[in-house]
Amino acid sequence: MLEICAAEGIAFLPWRPLGHDGLSADGQQALANATARLDATPRQVALAWVLGQAPVVCAIPGTGDLGHLEENVAAADLTLSTDERADLDHAAAP
């Protein structure tokens, strides 16, 4: 789907982009490893991963207060390693 959206210049808005509640044990470990290395929150790592999927991804995370907004904005500055991205991709696969 992302490849089609990118080819057509269509924005892709994922539903519940930060819904990492259902991650497997391996997925939880991949998320924990990335948060530790990046000194970031799980929400920031998940958002950075979602935004890095394709240039057409436009995530709309919930923002309830100024602290939440600052946390979400800071996610844009995170750079996941190739291994972290692969581990999170694997964890998110159906």
PyMOL Python script that loads the backbone (N, CA, C, O; Angstrom):
from pymol import cmd

cmd.read_pdbstr("""\
ATOM      1  N   MET A   1       0.812  -1.180   0.000  1.00  0.00           N
ATOM      2  CA  MET A   1       0.000   0.000   0.000  1.00  0.00           C
ATOM      3  C   MET A   1       0.868   1.262   0.000  1.00  0.00           C
ATOM      4  O   MET A   1       0.577   2.219  -0.717  1.00  0.00           O
ATOM      5  N   LEU A   2       1.932   1.260   0.803  1.00  0.00           N
ATOM      6  CA  LEU A   2       2.798   2.439   0.870  1.00  0.00           C
ATOM      7  C   LEU A   2       3.471   2.720  -0.471  1.00  0.00           C
ATOM      8  O   LEU A   2       3.632   3.877  -0.860  1.00  0.00           O
ATOM      9  N   GLU A   3       3.858   1.674  -1.164  1.00  0.00           N
ATOM     10  CA  GLU A   3       4.506   1.861  -2.469  1.00  0.00           C
ATOM     11  C   GLU A   3       3.551   2.520  -3.462  1.00  0.00           C
ATOM     12  O   GLU A   3       3.956   3.394  -4.228  1.00  0.00           O
ATOM     13  N   ILE A   4       2.305   2.109  -3.450  1.00  0.00           N
ATOM     14  CA  ILE A   4       1.304   2.702  -4.346  1.00  0.00           C
ATOM     15  C   ILE A   4       1.083   4.169  -3.975  1.00  0.00           C
ATOM     16  O   ILE A   4       1.064   5.038  -4.847  1.00  0.00           O
ATOM     17  N   CYS A   5       0.919   4.437  -2.688  1.00  0.00           N
ATOM     18  CA  CYS A   5       0.712   5.824  -2.253  1.00  0.00           C
ATOM     19  C   CYS A   5       1.904   6.695  -2.648  1.00  0.00           C
ATOM     20  O   CYS A   5       1.719   7.813  -3.129  1.00  0.00           O
ATOM     21  N   ALA A   6       3.122   6.194  -2.449  1.00  0.00           N
ATOM     22  CA  ALA A   6       4.316   6.966  -2.803  1.00  0.00           C
ATOM     23  C   ALA A   6       4.360   7.221  -4.307  1.00  0.00           C
ATOM     24  O   ALA A   6       4.666   8.333  -4.737  1.00  0.00           O
ATOM     25  N   ALA A   7       4.059   6.210  -5.101  1.00  0.00           N
ATOM     26  CA  ALA A   7       4.101   6.351  -6.555  1.00  0.00           C
ATOM     27  C   ALA A   7       3.060   7.355  -7.057  1.00  0.00           C
ATOM     28  O   ALA A   7       3.281   8.059  -8.042  1.00  0.00           O
ATOM     29  N   GLU A   8       1.930   7.405  -6.365  1.00  0.00           N
ATOM     30  CA  GLU A   8       0.842   8.291  -6.787  1.00  0.00           C
ATOM     31  C   GLU A   8       0.853   9.642  -6.062  1.00  0.00           C
ATOM     32  O   GLU A   8       0.036  10.514  -6.355  1.00  0.00           O
ATOM     33  N   GLY A   9       1.782   9.808  -5.117  1.00  0.00           N
ATOM     34  CA  GLY A   9       1.841  11.055  -4.368  1.00  0.00           C
ATOM     35  C   GLY A   9       0.666  11.248  -3.426  1.00  0.00           C
ATOM     36  O   GLY A   9       0.215  12.369  -3.191  1.00  0.00           O
ATOM     37  N   ILE A  10       0.181  10.138  -2.891  1.00  0.00           N
ATOM     38  CA  ILE A  10      -0.973  10.163  -1.987  1.00  0.00           C
ATOM     39  C   ILE A  10      -0.483   9.983  -0.552  1.00  0.00           C
ATOM     40  O   ILE A  10       0.309   9.084  -0.271  1.00  0.00           O
ATOM     41  N   ALA A  11      -0.947  10.826   0.341  1.00  0.00           N
ATOM     42  CA  ALA A  11      -0.579  10.696   1.752  1.00  0.00           C
ATOM     43  C   ALA A  11      -1.194   9.431   2.331  1.00  0.00           C
ATOM     44  O   ALA A  11      -2.308   9.048   1.973  1.00  0.00           O
ATOM     45  N   PHE A  12      -0.465   8.794   3.220  1.00  0.00           N
ATOM     46  CA  PHE A  12      -0.937   7.589   3.911  1.00  0.00           C
ATOM     47  C   PHE A  12      -1.038   7.939   5.387  1.00  0.00           C
ATOM     48  O   PHE A  12      -0.048   8.313   6.016  1.00  0.00           O
ATOM     49  N   LEU A  13      -2.242   7.814   5.932  1.00  0.00           N
ATOM     50  CA  LEU A  13      -2.474   8.125   7.339  1.00  0.00           C
ATOM     51  C   LEU A  13      -2.767   6.832   8.089  1.00  0.00           C
ATOM     52  O   LEU A  13      -3.885   6.322   8.015  1.00  0.00           O
ATOM     53  N   PRO A  14      -1.788   6.291   8.807  1.00  0.00           N
ATOM     54  CA  PRO A  14      -2.013   5.035   9.526  1.00  0.00           C
ATOM     55  C   PRO A  14      -2.955   5.221  10.709  1.00  0.00           C
ATOM     56  O   PRO A  14      -2.914   6.237  11.402  1.00  0.00           O
ATOM     57  N   TRP A  15      -3.784   4.241  10.918  1.00  0.00           N
ATOM     58  CA  TRP A  15      -4.719   4.243  12.036  1.00  0.00           C
ATOM     59  C   TRP A  15      -4.006   3.729  13.272  1.00  0.00           C
ATOM     60  O   TRP A  15      -3.357   2.685  13.220  1.00  0.00           O
ATOM     61  N   ARG A  16      -4.114   4.433  14.366  1.00  0.00           N
ATOM     62  CA  ARG A  16      -3.469   4.067  15.639  1.00  0.00           C
ATOM     63  C   ARG A  16      -1.982   3.776  15.432  1.00  0.00           C
ATOM     64  O   ARG A  16      -1.530   2.671  15.734  1.00  0.00           O
ATOM     65  N   PRO A  17      -1.218   4.734  14.929  1.00  0.00           N
ATOM     66  CA  PRO A  17       0.184   4.466  14.622  1.00  0.00           C
ATOM     67  C   PRO A  17       1.023   4.091  15.833  1.00  0.00           C
ATOM     68  O   PRO A  17       2.095   3.505  15.683  1.00  0.00           O
ATOM     69  N   LEU A  18       0.556   4.417  17.019  1.00  0.00           N
ATOM     70  CA  LEU A  18       1.347   4.112  18.209  1.00  0.00           C
ATOM     71  C   LEU A  18       0.760   2.969  19.011  1.00  0.00           C
ATOM     72  O   LEU A  18       1.090   2.811  20.186  1.00  0.00           O
ATOM     73  N   GLY A  19      -0.098   2.171  18.406  1.00  0.00           N
ATOM     74  CA  GLY A  19      -0.722   1.059  19.111  1.00  0.00           C
ATOM     75  C   GLY A  19       0.213  -0.131  19.210  1.00  0.00           C
ATOM     76  O   GLY A  19       0.012  -1.140  18.535  1.00  0.00           O
ATOM     77  N   HIS A  20       1.226  -0.019  20.042  1.00  0.00           N
ATOM     78  CA  HIS A  20       2.209  -1.104  20.169  1.00  0.00           C
ATOM     79  C   HIS A  20       1.851  -2.056  21.307  1.00  0.00           C
ATOM     80  O   HIS A  20       2.694  -2.838  21.746  1.00  0.00           O
ATOM     81  N   ASP A  21       0.599  -1.995  21.792  1.00  0.00           N
ATOM     82  CA  ASP A  21       0.175  -2.844  22.903  1.00  0.00           C
ATOM     83  C   ASP A  21       0.256  -4.329  22.572  1.00  0.00           C
ATOM     84  O   ASP A  21       0.517  -5.147  23.454  1.00  0.00           O
ATOM     85  N   GLY A  22       0.035  -4.681  21.312  1.00  0.00           N
ATOM     86  CA  GLY A  22      -0.050  -6.079  20.938  1.00  0.00           C
ATOM     87  C   GLY A  22       1.262  -6.679  20.451  1.00  0.00           C
ATOM     88  O   GLY A  22       1.256  -7.735  19.817  1.00  0.00           O
ATOM     89  N   LEU A  23       2.386  -6.026  20.734  1.00  0.00           N
ATOM     90  CA  LEU A  23       3.668  -6.562  20.277  1.00  0.00           C
ATOM     91  C   LEU A  23       3.994  -7.871  20.985  1.00  0.00           C
ATOM     92  O   LEU A  23       3.667  -8.062  22.157  1.00  0.00           O
ATOM     93  N   SER A  24       4.638  -8.756  20.257  1.00  0.00           N
ATOM     94  CA  SER A  24       5.121 -10.013  20.835  1.00  0.00           C
ATOM     95  C   SER A  24       6.252  -9.708  21.815  1.00  0.00           C
ATOM     96  O   SER A  24       6.682  -8.561  21.936  1.00  0.00           O
ATOM     97  N   ALA A  25       6.722 -10.721  22.499  1.00  0.00           N
ATOM     98  CA  ALA A  25       7.860 -10.544  23.417  1.00  0.00           C
ATOM     99  C   ALA A  25       9.076 -10.031  22.651  1.00  0.00           C
ATOM    100  O   ALA A  25       9.799  -9.162  23.139  1.00  0.00           O
ATOM    101  N   ASP A  26       9.304 -10.572  21.442  1.00  0.00           N
ATOM    102  CA  ASP A  26      10.425 -10.098  20.623  1.00  0.00           C
ATOM    103  C   ASP A  26      10.231  -8.640  20.236  1.00  0.00           C
ATOM    104  O   ASP A  26      11.181  -7.857  20.238  1.00  0.00           O
ATOM    105  N   GLY A  27       9.002  -8.282  19.906  1.00  0.00           N
ATOM    106  CA  GLY A  27       8.699  -6.903  19.551  1.00  0.00           C
ATOM    107  C   GLY A  27       8.903  -5.962  20.723  1.00  0.00           C
ATOM    108  O   GLY A  27       9.452  -4.872  20.561  1.00  0.00           O
ATOM    109  N   GLN A  28       8.462  -6.378  21.903  1.00  0.00           N
ATOM    110  CA  GLN A  28       8.670  -5.572  23.107  1.00  0.00           C
ATOM    111  C   GLN A  28      10.162  -5.393  23.377  1.00  0.00           C
ATOM    112  O   GLN A  28      10.605  -4.321  23.788  1.00  0.00           O
ATOM    113  N   GLN A  29      10.931  -6.462  23.139  1.00  0.00           N
ATOM    114  CA  GLN A  29      12.381  -6.374  23.348  1.00  0.00           C
ATOM    115  C   GLN A  29      13.020  -5.434  22.335  1.00  0.00           C
ATOM    116  O   GLN A  29      13.893  -4.642  22.690  1.00  0.00           O
ATOM    117  N   ALA A  30      12.595  -5.514  21.083  1.00  0.00           N
ATOM    118  CA  ALA A  30      13.133  -4.621  20.046  1.00  0.00           C
ATOM    119  C   ALA A  30      12.831  -3.172  20.402  1.00  0.00           C
ATOM    120  O   ALA A  30      13.684  -2.298  20.241  1.00  0.00           O
ATOM    121  N   LEU A  31      11.626  -2.918  20.882  1.00  0.00           N
ATOM    122  CA  LEU A  31      11.238  -1.568  21.277  1.00  0.00           C
ATOM    123  C   LEU A  31      12.069  -1.109  22.479  1.00  0.00           C
ATOM    124  O   LEU A  31      12.541   0.027  22.509  1.00  0.00           O
ATOM    125  N   ALA A  32      12.246  -1.974  23.451  1.00  0.00           N
ATOM    126  CA  ALA A  32      13.036  -1.635  24.640  1.00  0.00           C
ATOM    127  C   ALA A  32      14.492  -1.351  24.270  1.00  0.00           C
ATOM    128  O   ALA A  32      15.093  -0.414  24.796  1.00  0.00           O
ATOM    129  N   ASN A  33      15.061  -2.151  23.369  1.00  0.00           N
ATOM    130  CA  ASN A  33      16.447  -1.939  22.950  1.00  0.00           C
ATOM    131  C   ASN A  33      16.613  -0.573  22.291  1.00  0.00           C
ATOM    132  O   ASN A  33      17.568   0.151  22.574  1.00  0.00           O
ATOM    133  N   ALA A  34      15.678  -0.229  21.414  1.00  0.00           N
ATOM    134  CA  ALA A  34      15.762   1.053  20.716  1.00  0.00           C
ATOM    135  C   ALA A  34      15.572   2.211  21.690  1.00  0.00           C
ATOM    136  O   ALA A  34      16.281   3.213  21.599  1.00  0.00           O
ATOM    137  N   THR A  35      14.635   2.092  22.611  1.00  0.00           N
ATOM    138  CA  THR A  35      14.415   3.183  23.565  1.00  0.00           C
ATOM    139  C   THR A  35      15.644   3.407  24.432  1.00  0.00           C
ATOM    140  O   THR A  35      15.990   4.548  24.742  1.00  0.00           O
ATOM    141  N   ALA A  36      16.304   2.326  24.822  1.00  0.00           N
ATOM    142  CA  ALA A  36      17.504   2.458  25.654  1.00  0.00           C
ATOM    143  C   ALA A  36      18.639   3.123  24.878  1.00  0.00           C
ATOM    144  O   ALA A  36      19.296   4.027  25.393  1.00  0.00           O
ATOM    145  N   ARG A  37      18.870   2.685  23.655  1.00  0.00           N
ATOM    146  CA  ARG A  37      19.983   3.246  22.871  1.00  0.00           C
ATOM    147  C   ARG A  37      19.742   4.709  22.542  1.00  0.00           C
ATOM    148  O   ARG A  37      20.671   5.516  22.573  1.00  0.00           O
ATOM    149  N   LEU A  38      18.503   5.056  22.227  1.00  0.00           N
ATOM    150  CA  LEU A  38      18.180   6.415  21.804  1.00  0.00           C
ATOM    151  C   LEU A  38      17.820   7.344  22.971  1.00  0.00           C
ATOM    152  O   LEU A  38      17.622   8.544  22.780  1.00  0.00           O
ATOM    153  N   ASP A  39      17.739   6.776  24.175  1.00  0.00           N
ATOM    154  CA  ASP A  39      17.297   7.541  25.346  1.00  0.00           C
ATOM    155  C   ASP A  39      15.971   8.228  25.024  1.00  0.00           C
ATOM    156  O   ASP A  39      15.807   9.436  25.192  1.00  0.00           O
ATOM    157  N   ALA A  40      15.039   7.409  24.555  1.00  0.00           N
ATOM    158  CA  ALA A  40      13.738   7.907  24.112  1.00  0.00           C
ATOM    159  C   ALA A  40      12.641   7.086  24.777  1.00  0.00           C
ATOM    160  O   ALA A  40      12.909   6.060  25.402  1.00  0.00           O
ATOM    161  N   THR A  41      11.416   7.545  24.635  1.00  0.00           N
ATOM    162  CA  THR A  41      10.276   6.799  25.163  1.00  0.00           C
ATOM    163  C   THR A  41       9.805   5.789  24.116  1.00  0.00           C
ATOM    164  O   THR A  41      10.099   5.950  22.931  1.00  0.00           O
ATOM    165  N   PRO A  42       9.082   4.757  24.533  1.00  0.00           N
ATOM    166  CA  PRO A  42       8.527   3.824  23.555  1.00  0.00           C
ATOM    167  C   PRO A  42       7.646   4.529  22.534  1.00  0.00           C
ATOM    168  O   PRO A  42       7.662   4.175  21.355  1.00  0.00           O
ATOM    169  N   ARG A  43       6.877   5.525  22.972  1.00  0.00           N
ATOM    170  CA  ARG A  43       6.014   6.292  22.060  1.00  0.00           C
ATOM    171  C   ARG A  43       6.854   6.999  21.001  1.00  0.00           C
ATOM    172  O   ARG A  43       6.480   7.013  19.828  1.00  0.00           O
ATOM    173  N   GLN A  44       7.977   7.584  21.395  1.00  0.00           N
ATOM    174  CA  GLN A  44       8.837   8.283  20.437  1.00  0.00           C
ATOM    175  C   GLN A  44       9.438   7.309  19.421  1.00  0.00           C
ATOM    176  O   GLN A  44       9.485   7.606  18.228  1.00  0.00           O
ATOM    177  N   VAL A  45       9.891   6.160  19.889  1.00  0.00           N
ATOM    178  CA  VAL A  45      10.478   5.168  18.980  1.00  0.00           C
ATOM    179  C   VAL A  45       9.419   4.657  18.010  1.00  0.00           C
ATOM    180  O   VAL A  45       9.680   4.534  16.814  1.00  0.00           O
ATOM    181  N   ALA A  46       8.223   4.358  18.521  1.00  0.00           N
ATOM    182  CA  ALA A  46       7.151   3.873  17.655  1.00  0.00           C
ATOM    183  C   ALA A  46       6.785   4.921  16.602  1.00  0.00           C
ATOM    184  O   ALA A  46       6.567   4.588  15.437  1.00  0.00           O
ATOM    185  N   LEU A  47       6.719   6.176  17.015  1.00  0.00           N
ATOM    186  CA  LEU A  47       6.382   7.238  16.075  1.00  0.00           C
ATOM    187  C   LEU A  47       7.491   7.434  15.045  1.00  0.00           C
ATOM    188  O   LEU A  47       7.206   7.633  13.864  1.00  0.00           O
ATOM    189  N   ALA A  48       8.748   7.382  15.474  1.00  0.00           N
ATOM    190  CA  ALA A  48       9.875   7.492  14.535  1.00  0.00           C
ATOM    191  C   ALA A  48       9.844   6.349  13.530  1.00  0.00           C
ATOM    192  O   ALA A  48      10.130   6.549  12.349  1.00  0.00           O
ATOM    193  N   TRP A  49       9.498   5.151  13.995  1.00  0.00           N
ATOM    194  CA  TRP A  49       9.416   3.991  13.105  1.00  0.00           C
ATOM    195  C   TRP A  49       8.299   4.198  12.074  1.00  0.00           C
ATOM    196  O   TRP A  49       8.494   3.951  10.884  1.00  0.00           O
ATOM    197  N   VAL A  50       7.140   4.646  12.533  1.00  0.00           N
ATOM    198  CA  VAL A  50       6.008   4.871  11.623  1.00  0.00           C
ATOM    199  C   VAL A  50       6.373   5.926  10.579  1.00  0.00           C
ATOM    200  O   VAL A  50       6.144   5.724   9.387  1.00  0.00           O
ATOM    201  N   LEU A  51       6.932   7.036  11.018  1.00  0.00           N
ATOM    202  CA  LEU A  51       7.279   8.118  10.094  1.00  0.00           C
ATOM    203  C   LEU A  51       8.344   7.694   9.089  1.00  0.00           C
ATOM    204  O   LEU A  51       8.388   8.214   7.974  1.00  0.00           O
ATOM    205  N   GLY A  52       9.198   6.760   9.475  1.00  0.00           N
ATOM    206  CA  GLY A  52      10.260   6.297   8.592  1.00  0.00           C
ATOM    207  C   GLY A  52       9.835   5.262   7.569  1.00  0.00           C
ATOM    208  O   GLY A  52      10.657   4.817   6.768  1.00  0.00           O
ATOM    209  N   GLN A  53       8.574   4.869   7.579  1.00  0.00           N
ATOM    210  CA  GLN A  53       8.106   3.845   6.644  1.00  0.00           C
ATOM    211  C   GLN A  53       8.120   4.315   5.200  1.00  0.00           C
ATOM    212  O   GLN A  53       8.447   3.540   4.301  1.00  0.00           O
ATOM    213  N   ALA A  54       7.770   5.575   4.966  1.00  0.00           N
ATOM    214  CA  ALA A  54       7.726   6.130   3.610  1.00  0.00           C
ATOM    215  C   ALA A  54       7.545   7.636   3.720  1.00  0.00           C
ATOM    216  O   ALA A  54       6.991   8.126   4.705  1.00  0.00           O
ATOM    217  N   PRO A  55       8.006   8.369   2.722  1.00  0.00           N
ATOM    218  CA  PRO A  55       7.862   9.820   2.772  1.00  0.00           C
ATOM    219  C   PRO A  55       6.408  10.306   2.758  1.00  0.00           C
ATOM    220  O   PRO A  55       6.135  11.454   3.111  1.00  0.00           O
ATOM    221  N   VAL A  56       5.488   9.447   2.356  1.00  0.00           N
ATOM    222  CA  VAL A  56       4.082   9.851   2.287  1.00  0.00           C
ATOM    223  C   VAL A  56       3.310   9.580   3.582  1.00  0.00           C
ATOM    224  O   VAL A  56       2.122   9.893   3.671  1.00  0.00           O
ATOM    225  N   VAL A  57       3.976   9.003   4.582  1.00  0.00           N
ATOM    226  CA  VAL A  57       3.306   8.705   5.843  1.00  0.00           C
ATOM    227  C   VAL A  57       3.084   9.994   6.623  1.00  0.00           C
ATOM    228  O   VAL A  57       4.003  10.789   6.821  1.00  0.00           O
ATOM    229  N   CYS A  58       1.859  10.177   7.053  1.00  0.00           N
ATOM    230  CA  CYS A  58       1.482  11.350   7.839  1.00  0.00           C
ATOM    231  C   CYS A  58       0.775  10.834   9.090  1.00  0.00           C
ATOM    232  O   CYS A  58      -0.442  10.647   9.102  1.00  0.00           O
ATOM    233  N   ALA A  59       1.554  10.611  10.128  1.00  0.00           N
ATOM    234  CA  ALA A  59       0.982  10.091  11.369  1.00  0.00           C
ATOM    235  C   ALA A  59       0.306  11.216  12.138  1.00  0.00           C
ATOM    236  O   ALA A  59       0.783  12.352  12.145  1.00  0.00           O
ATOM    237  N   ILE A  60      -0.786  10.897  12.773  1.00  0.00           N
ATOM    238  CA  ILE A  60      -1.505  11.865  13.594  1.00  0.00           C
ATOM    239  C   ILE A  60      -1.636  11.262  14.996  1.00  0.00           C
ATOM    240  O   ILE A  60      -2.675  10.702  15.347  1.00  0.00           O
ATOM    241  N   PRO A  61      -0.575  11.383  15.785  1.00  0.00           N
ATOM    242  CA  PRO A  61      -0.626  10.805  17.132  1.00  0.00           C
ATOM    243  C   PRO A  61      -1.491  11.671  18.047  1.00  0.00           C
ATOM    244  O   PRO A  61      -1.605  12.882  17.855  1.00  0.00           O
ATOM    245  N   GLY A  62      -2.082  11.040  19.021  1.00  0.00           N
ATOM    246  CA  GLY A  62      -2.862  11.795  19.988  1.00  0.00           C
ATOM    247  C   GLY A  62      -1.960  12.709  20.805  1.00  0.00           C
ATOM    248  O   GLY A  62      -0.850  12.331  21.182  1.00  0.00           O
ATOM    249  N   THR A  63      -2.438  13.891  21.068  1.00  0.00           N
ATOM    250  CA  THR A  63      -1.670  14.853  21.846  1.00  0.00           C
ATOM    251  C   THR A  63      -2.611  15.500  22.842  1.00  0.00           C
ATOM    252  O   THR A  63      -3.458  16.311  22.466  1.00  0.00           O
ATOM    253  N   GLY A  64      -2.467  15.144  24.120  1.00  0.00           N
ATOM    254  CA  GLY A  64      -3.386  15.636  25.133  1.00  0.00           C
ATOM    255  C   GLY A  64      -2.917  16.861  25.886  1.00  0.00           C
ATOM    256  O   GLY A  64      -3.719  17.551  26.515  1.00  0.00           O
ATOM    257  N   ASP A  65      -1.610  17.142  25.827  1.00  0.00           N
ATOM    258  CA  ASP A  65      -1.094  18.298  26.546  1.00  0.00           C
ATOM    259  C   ASP A  65       0.253  18.708  25.953  1.00  0.00           C
ATOM    260  O   ASP A  65       0.758  18.056  25.039  1.00  0.00           O
ATOM    261  N   LEU A  66       0.825  19.776  26.468  1.00  0.00           N
ATOM    262  CA  LEU A  66       2.065  20.300  25.922  1.00  0.00           C
ATOM    263  C   LEU A  66       3.207  19.283  26.023  1.00  0.00           C
ATOM    264  O   LEU A  66       4.006  19.162  25.094  1.00  0.00           O
ATOM    265  N   GLY A  67       3.292  18.564  27.121  1.00  0.00           N
ATOM    266  CA  GLY A  67       4.332  17.543  27.280  1.00  0.00           C
ATOM    267  C   GLY A  67       4.225  16.459  26.226  1.00  0.00           C
ATOM    268  O   GLY A  67       5.231  16.004  25.682  1.00  0.00           O
ATOM    269  N   HIS A  68       3.007  16.053  25.945  1.00  0.00           N
ATOM    270  CA  HIS A  68       2.747  15.055  24.901  1.00  0.00           C
ATOM    271  C   HIS A  68       3.196  15.575  23.542  1.00  0.00           C
ATOM    272  O   HIS A  68       3.829  14.856  22.768  1.00  0.00           O
ATOM    273  N   LEU A  69       2.862  16.831  23.260  1.00  0.00           N
ATOM    274  CA  LEU A  69       3.252  17.447  21.996  1.00  0.00           C
ATOM    275  C   LEU A  69       4.770  17.483  21.858  1.00  0.00           C
ATOM    276  O   LEU A  69       5.304  17.145  20.802  1.00  0.00           O
ATOM    277  N   GLU A  70       5.462  17.886  22.907  1.00  0.00           N
ATOM    278  CA  GLU A  70       6.924  17.941  22.877  1.00  0.00           C
ATOM    279  C   GLU A  70       7.529  16.555  22.649  1.00  0.00           C
ATOM    280  O   GLU A  70       8.498  16.406  21.905  1.00  0.00           O
ATOM    281  N   GLU A  71       6.947  15.548  23.295  1.00  0.00           N
ATOM    282  CA  GLU A  71       7.406  14.169  23.122  1.00  0.00           C
ATOM    283  C   GLU A  71       7.223  13.724  21.675  1.00  0.00           C
ATOM    284  O   GLU A  71       8.120  13.114  21.093  1.00  0.00           O
ATOM    285  N   ASN A  72       6.070  14.027  21.097  1.00  0.00           N
ATOM    286  CA  ASN A  72       5.801  13.634  19.711  1.00  0.00           C
ATOM    287  C   ASN A  72       6.724  14.341  18.729  1.00  0.00           C
ATOM    288  O   ASN A  72       7.245  13.711  17.809  1.00  0.00           O
ATOM    289  N   VAL A  73       6.932  15.634  18.912  1.00  0.00           N
ATOM    290  CA  VAL A  73       7.789  16.398  18.011  1.00  0.00           C
ATOM    291  C   VAL A  73       9.233  15.886  18.083  1.00  0.00           C
ATOM    292  O   VAL A  73       9.913  15.808  17.060  1.00  0.00           O
ATOM    293  N   ALA A  74       9.696  15.543  19.271  1.00  0.00           N
ATOM    294  CA  ALA A  74      11.068  15.049  19.434  1.00  0.00           C
ATOM    295  C   ALA A  74      11.293  13.735  18.685  1.00  0.00           C
ATOM    296  O   ALA A  74      12.427  13.418  18.325  1.00  0.00           O
ATOM    297  N   ALA A  75      10.241  12.978  18.448  1.00  0.00           N
ATOM    298  CA  ALA A  75      10.373  11.706  17.724  1.00  0.00           C
ATOM    299  C   ALA A  75      10.879  11.915  16.303  1.00  0.00           C
ATOM    300  O   ALA A  75      11.521  11.028  15.740  1.00  0.00           O
ATOM    301  N   ALA A  76      10.602  13.062  15.721  1.00  0.00           N
ATOM    302  CA  ALA A  76      11.036  13.344  14.347  1.00  0.00           C
ATOM    303  C   ALA A  76      12.551  13.433  14.237  1.00  0.00           C
ATOM    304  O   ALA A  76      13.097  13.283  13.144  1.00  0.00           O
ATOM    305  N   ASP A  77      13.239  13.672  15.347  1.00  0.00           N
ATOM    306  CA  ASP A  77      14.694  13.782  15.336  1.00  0.00           C
ATOM    307  C   ASP A  77      15.405  12.453  15.600  1.00  0.00           C
ATOM    308  O   ASP A  77      16.633  12.387  15.541  1.00  0.00           O
ATOM    309  N   LEU A  78      14.654  11.412  15.886  1.00  0.00           N
ATOM    310  CA  LEU A  78      15.268  10.111  16.165  1.00  0.00           C
ATOM    311  C   LEU A  78      15.654   9.415  14.871  1.00  0.00           C
ATOM    312  O   LEU A  78      14.936   9.485  13.874  1.00  0.00           O
ATOM    313  N   THR A  79      16.795   8.744  14.902  1.00  0.00           N
ATOM    314  CA  THR A  79      17.236   7.945  13.763  1.00  0.00           C
ATOM    315  C   THR A  79      17.426   6.511  14.228  1.00  0.00           C
ATOM    316  O   THR A  79      18.346   6.203  14.986  1.00  0.00           O
ATOM    317  N   LEU A  80      16.546   5.645  13.766  1.00  0.00           N
ATOM    318  CA  LEU A  80      16.650   4.225  14.105  1.00  0.00           C
ATOM    319  C   LEU A  80      17.742   3.585  13.264  1.00  0.00           C
ATOM    320  O   LEU A  80      17.908   3.912  12.089  1.00  0.00           O
ATOM    321  N   SER A  81      18.486   2.670  13.876  1.00  0.00           N
ATOM    322  CA  SER A  81      19.500   1.939  13.118  1.00  0.00           C
ATOM    323  C   SER A  81      18.814   0.973  12.166  1.00  0.00           C
ATOM    324  O   SER A  81      17.624   0.686  12.303  1.00  0.00           O
ATOM    325  N   THR A  82      19.563   0.483  11.216  1.00  0.00           N
ATOM    326  CA  THR A  82      19.025  -0.498  10.265  1.00  0.00           C
ATOM    327  C   THR A  82      18.535  -1.736  11.009  1.00  0.00           C
ATOM    328  O   THR A  82      17.476  -2.275  10.687  1.00  0.00           O
ATOM    329  N   ASP A  83      19.294  -2.186  11.997  1.00  0.00           N
ATOM    330  CA  ASP A  83      18.892  -3.364  12.769  1.00  0.00           C
ATOM    331  C   ASP A  83      17.635  -3.098  13.587  1.00  0.00           C
ATOM    332  O   ASP A  83      16.746  -3.946  13.654  1.00  0.00           O
ATOM    333  N   GLU A  84      17.558  -1.921  14.210  1.00  0.00           N
ATOM    334  CA  GLU A  84      16.357  -1.585  14.988  1.00  0.00           C
ATOM    335  C   GLU A  84      15.132  -1.542  14.087  1.00  0.00           C
ATOM    336  O   GLU A  84      14.076  -2.071  14.434  1.00  0.00           O
ATOM    337  N   ARG A  85      15.278  -0.911  12.935  1.00  0.00           N
ATOM    338  CA  ARG A  85      14.165  -0.823  11.997  1.00  0.00           C
ATOM    339  C   ARG A  85      13.730  -2.232  11.557  1.00  0.00           C
ATOM    340  O   ARG A  85      12.536  -2.531  11.514  1.00  0.00           O
ATOM    341  N   ALA A  86      14.700  -3.088  11.234  1.00  0.00           N
ATOM    342  CA  ALA A  86      14.381  -4.456  10.811  1.00  0.00           C
ATOM    343  C   ALA A  86      13.679  -5.228  11.932  1.00  0.00           C
ATOM    344  O   ALA A  86      12.718  -5.954  11.678  1.00  0.00           O
ATOM    345  N   ASP A  87      14.156  -5.073  13.170  1.00  0.00           N
ATOM    346  CA  ASP A  87      13.529  -5.759  14.304  1.00  0.00           C
ATOM    347  C   ASP A  87      12.096  -5.282  14.509  1.00  0.00           C
ATOM    348  O   ASP A  87      11.200  -6.086  14.767  1.00  0.00           O
ATOM    349  N   LEU A  88      11.881  -3.962  14.392  1.00  0.00           N
ATOM    350  CA  LEU A  88      10.527  -3.432  14.569  1.00  0.00           C
ATOM    351  C   LEU A  88       9.630  -3.803  13.386  1.00  0.00           C
ATOM    352  O   LEU A  88       8.441  -4.066  13.568  1.00  0.00           O
ATOM    353  N   ASP A  89      10.195  -3.825  12.176  1.00  0.00           N
ATOM    354  CA  ASP A  89       9.431  -4.286  11.014  1.00  0.00           C
ATOM    355  C   ASP A  89       8.953  -5.713  11.221  1.00  0.00           C
ATOM    356  O   ASP A  89       7.798  -6.043  10.954  1.00  0.00           O
ATOM    357  N   HIS A  90       9.860  -6.551  11.700  1.00  0.00           N
ATOM    358  CA  HIS A  90       9.529  -7.962  11.948  1.00  0.00           C
ATOM    359  C   HIS A  90       8.435  -8.077  13.013  1.00  0.00           C
ATOM    360  O   HIS A  90       7.511  -8.881  12.890  1.00  0.00           O
ATOM    361  N   ALA A  91       8.559  -7.258  14.059  1.00  0.00           N
ATOM    362  CA  ALA A  91       7.584  -7.312  15.150  1.00  0.00           C
ATOM    363  C   ALA A  91       6.205  -6.853  14.681  1.00  0.00           C
ATOM    364  O   ALA A  91       5.188  -7.315  15.199  1.00  0.00           O
ATOM    365  N   ALA A  92       6.167  -5.952  13.713  1.00  0.00           N
ATOM    366  CA  ALA A  92       4.895  -5.412  13.239  1.00  0.00           C
ATOM    367  C   ALA A  92       4.261  -6.246  12.126  1.00  0.00           C
ATOM    368  O   ALA A  92       3.103  -6.029  11.767  1.00  0.00           O
ATOM    369  N   ALA A  93       5.015  -7.192  11.586  1.00  0.00           N
ATOM    370  CA  ALA A  93       4.489  -8.014  10.493  1.00  0.00           C
ATOM    371  C   ALA A  93       3.307  -8.844  10.979  1.00  0.00           C
ATOM    372  O   ALA A  93       3.317  -9.354  12.099  1.00  0.00           O
ATOM    373  N   PRO A  94       2.275  -8.981  10.119  1.00  0.00           N
ATOM    374  CA  PRO A  94       1.095  -9.755  10.528  1.00  0.00           C
ATOM    375  C   PRO A  94       1.395 -11.230  10.692  1.00  0.00           C
ATOM    376  O   PRO A  94       0.504 -12.008  11.032  1.00  0.00           O
TER     377      PRO A  94
END
""", "prot")
cmd.dss("prot")
cmd.show_as("cartoon", "prot")
cmd.util.cbc("prot")
cmd.orient("prot")
